[in-house]
Amino acid sequence: MRVTVFGATGGIGRLAVQQLLDAGHHVTALVRTPDKLTRAQLTHPDLTVTAGQLSDPVAVRAAVAGADAVISALGPSLSRSAADTPLTEGTRNIVAAMNEEKVTRFIGLATPSLADPRDKAHWKHKVLPVMAKLMFPNALTELTGMTAAVTDSGLDYTIARITNPTNKPATGHTRSGFLGHDQVGSAMTRADIAAFLVSQLTDTRYRRAMPAISN
């Protein structure tokens, strides 16, 4: 498949790109600083890296053109001093580009601070939004805006909700489902998160859904 990846220079994004390439997919990555991928020794004949900003609709559309799917590993800044919402605007540009290019499959990330309609009552619904609003208010605003941009669209999306990503080695074990229904924990390695995102290219269980995932 031809997959466009946004957030390719982040911890999860780099791993997703490598796993996509290892699986034989062709990857296009739109990044602000291409040298970051070079320094990470992430080069491959099937990897196309283009320099551009999420705020540039033309660059975003060019990156999406010809793709079979889009994977977004974008995550907001956790800085308390952050005040703007560049990723919300960027995600809106991605959605617009996908609609223009008739690319329907979107795979992305969020947190259990945001609910899926399939969830039942759960302590995370009460605790996590309060904690996020107190500790990372702008990040919560960004995540809410980014998610709404996708879920309010007509795209065929899967948004994986993660709580505590770690840099431990991959386990190959994933729990997934909906709060109050399924036994899903909190911690998950970035490598396993990336593997889940890549798996959603062909897994149809969570179409137009926001499963929580963990190890």
C-alpha positions in Angstrom: 0.0 0.0 0.0 0.9 3.6 -0.3 0.7 5.3 3.1 1.2 8.9 4.0 2.5 9.4 7.6 2.2 12.7 9.5 4.3 13.0 12.7 7.0 10.8 11.2 9.8 12.3 13.3 8.2 11.6 16.7 8.9 8.5 18.8 5.8 6.6 17.6 5.9 8.0 14.1 9.5 6.9 13.3 8.6 3.4 14.5 5.5 3.3 12.4 7.4 4.4 9.3 10.0 1.7 9.9 7.4 -1.0 10.4 5.5 0.1 7.3 8.7 -0.1 5.2 9.6 -3.5 6.7 6.1 -4.7 5.7 6.8 -3.7 2.1 4.6 -0.5 2.0 5.6 2.7 0.3 5.7 5.6 2.7 5.4 9.4 2.1 6.3 11.5 5.1 5.6 15.2 5.4 8.0 16.7 8.0 9.3 20.1 8.9 12.9 18.9 9.3 13.8 16.0 7.0 17.3 15.8 8.6 15.7 14.3 11.7 14.8 11.1 9.8 18.3 11.0 8.2 19.9 11.4 11.6 17.7 8.5 12.8 19.1 6.5 9.9 15.6 6.1 8.6 16.2 5.9 4.8 14.7 3.4 2.3 14.0 3.3 -1.4 10.3 3.1 -0.6 10.4 6.2 1.7 9.6 9.6 0.2 10.4 12.5 2.6 9.1 15.9 1.8 9.7 19.1 3.7 6.6 21.1 4.6 4.2 22.4 7.3 0.9 21.1 8.4 -0.3 24.7 8.1 0.3 24.6 4.3 -2.7 23.0 2.6 -0.9 22.7 -0.7 2.0 20.7 0.9 -0.4 18.5 2.8 -2.5 17.8 -0.2 0.6 16.9 -2.2 1.7 14.5 0.5 -1.7 12.8 0.5 -2.1 12.5 -3.3 -2.0 8.9 -4.4 -2.2 7.4 -0.9 -4.3 4.4 0.0 -4.3 5.5 3.7 -3.1 8.1 6.1 -1.5 7.4 9.5 -1.2 10.3 11.9 1.2 9.9 14.8 0.8 13.6 15.7 0.6 14.5 19.4 0.2 17.9 21.1 2.8 19.7 23.1 2.5 19.1 26.8 3.9 22.5 27.6 1.7 24.5 30.0 2.8 27.7 28.2 1.4 26.5 24.8 -1.6 28.6 23.8 -2.3 27.9 20.1 -3.7 24.9 18.3 -1.5 24.1 15.3 -2.3 20.4 15.3 -6.0 21.0 15.2 -5.6 23.3 12.2 -3.2 20.8 10.7 -5.6 17.9 11.1 -8.3 19.9 9.5 -5.9 20.4 6.5 -5.2 16.7 6.4 -9.0 15.9 6.4 -9.6 18.4 3.7 -6.7 17.0 1.6 -8.0 13.5 2.0 -11.5 14.5 0.9 -10.0 16.4 -2.1 -7.8 13.4 -3.1 -10.6 10.8 -2.3 -8.5 9.1 0.3 -10.8 7.6 2.9 -8.8 5.6 5.5 -7.4 7.6 8.4 -5.6 6.0 11.4 -4.6 8.2 14.3 -4.1 8.7 18.1 -5.9 10.2 21.0 -6.3 9.5 24.7 -9.1 8.0 26.9 -9.8 11.6 28.1 -12.0 11.5 25.0 -14.9 9.0 25.0 -16.1 6.7 22.4 -19.9 6.1 22.2 -19.3 2.4 22.8 -17.7 3.0 26.2 -19.6 2.4 29.4 -19.2 4.4 32.6 -15.5 4.1 33.8 -13.3 5.9 36.2 -11.0 7.1 33.4 -13.9 9.2 32.1 -14.0 11.1 35.4 -10.3 11.2 36.3 -8.4 11.7 33.1 -10.2 14.7 31.7 -9.9 16.5 35.0 -6.2 15.7 35.3 -5.6 16.7 31.7 -7.4 20.0 32.1 -5.4 20.8 35.2 -2.0 19.7 34.0 -2.1 20.0 30.2 -5.1 22.2 29.3 -3.9 23.2 25.9 -3.0 19.6 25.0 -6.5 18.6 25.9 -7.9 21.4 23.7 -5.7 20.2 20.8 -6.7 16.6 21.2 -10.3 17.5 21.3 -10.0 19.6 18.2 -7.9 17.1 16.3 -10.3 14.2 17.1 -13.4 16.2 16.2 -11.9 17.2 12.9 -11.7 13.5 12.0 -14.8 12.0 13.7 -17.1 14.8 12.3 -15.9 14.0 8.8 -17.0 11.2 6.5 -13.7 9.5 6.7 -13.2 5.8 7.5 -11.2 6.3 10.7 -9.7 4.4 13.5 -8.3 6.5 16.4 -6.3 4.5 19.0 -6.6 6.0 22.5 -3.3 5.6 24.5 -2.6 6.6 28.1 1.1 6.0 29.0 3.5 5.3 26.1 6.9 3.9 27.1 10.2 3.3 25.4 10.5 -0.3 26.6 11.1 -3.0 24.0 8.1 -4.3 22.0 6.1 -7.0 23.7 4.0 -8.1 20.7 1.0 -8.2 23.1 -1.9 -5.7 22.7 -5.2 -5.3 24.6 -7.8 -3.3 22.8 -11.5 -2.4 23.2 -13.8 0.0 24.9 -13.8 1.3 28.5 -16.2 -0.6 30.8 -16.4 -3.5 28.3 -12.9 -4.7 27.8 -9.8 -5.2 30.0 -7.5 -2.5 28.8 -4.7 -1.1 30.9 -2.7 2.1 30.6 1.0 1.5 29.7 2.1 0.5 26.2 5.4 0.6 24.4 5.7 3.0 21.5 6.8 0.1 19.3 3.6 -1.8 20.1 1.5 1.4 19.6 3.1 1.8 16.1 2.4 -1.9 15.3 -1.3 -1.4 16.2 -1.5 1.6 13.9 0.0 -0.3 11.1 -2.2 -3.3 11.7 -5.3 -1.1 11.2 -4.5 -0.8 7.5 -6.1 -4.3 7.1 -8.0 -4.9 10.4 -11.6 -3.9 10.1 -12.7 -4.4 13.7 -12.4 -0.7 14.7 -13.7 1.1 11.6 -15.2 4.5 12.7 -14.3 3.8 16.3 -11.8 4.9 19.0 -10.5 1.8 20.8 -8.4 2.2 23.9 -5.2 0.1 23.7 -2.5 -1.1 26.0 -0.1 -3.9 26.6 
